[in-house]
Amino acid sequence: MLEEIAPERKLYIAVSSMLYQTFFTQDIVKLILSKHQVPIIVVDIEAEEIVQWIN
């Protein structure tokens, strides 16, 4: 829907640093994200700050 309304915007998936370390570093997950070019923002929930931007 966002692509139809505002195609100039880029959609990111925001995940906690703990989830990123335990799930998103698995080879199969990295392969899927890379294949579909899914950008991720890794967030430190405690500090309420962005830790990493992954395009």
Backbone hydrogen bonds, N-H to C=O, Kabsch-Sander energy under -0.5 kcal/mol:
donor,donor_aa,acceptor,acceptor_aa,energy
4,E,1,M,-0.6
5,I,1,M,-2.1
6,A,2,L,-3.3
9,R,6,A,-1.9
13,I,39,P,-2.4
14,A,12,Y,-0.6
15,V,13,I,-0.5
15,V,41,I,-2.6
17,S,43,V,-2.0
20,Y,16,S,-2.5
21,Q,17,S,-2.3
22,T,18,M,-1.9
23,F,19,L,-2.7
24,F,19,L,-1.1
25,T,20,Y,-0.7
26,Q,23,F,-1.6
30,K,26,Q,-2.7
31,L,27,D,-2.3
32,I,28,I,-2.1
33,L,29,V,-2.6
34,S,30,K,-2.3
35,K,31,L,-2.6
36,H,32,I,-2.1
37,Q,34,S,-0.8
38,V,33,L,-2.2
40,I,54,I,-2.9
41,I,13,I,-2.9
42,V,52,Q,-3.1
43,V,15,V,-3.0
43,V,41,I,-0.5
44,D,49,E,-3.1
45,I,43,V,-0.9
48,E,44,D,-1.4
49,E,44,D,-1.4
51,V,42,V,-3.3
52,Q,42,V,-1.6
54,I,40,I,-3.3
55,N,53,W,-0.6
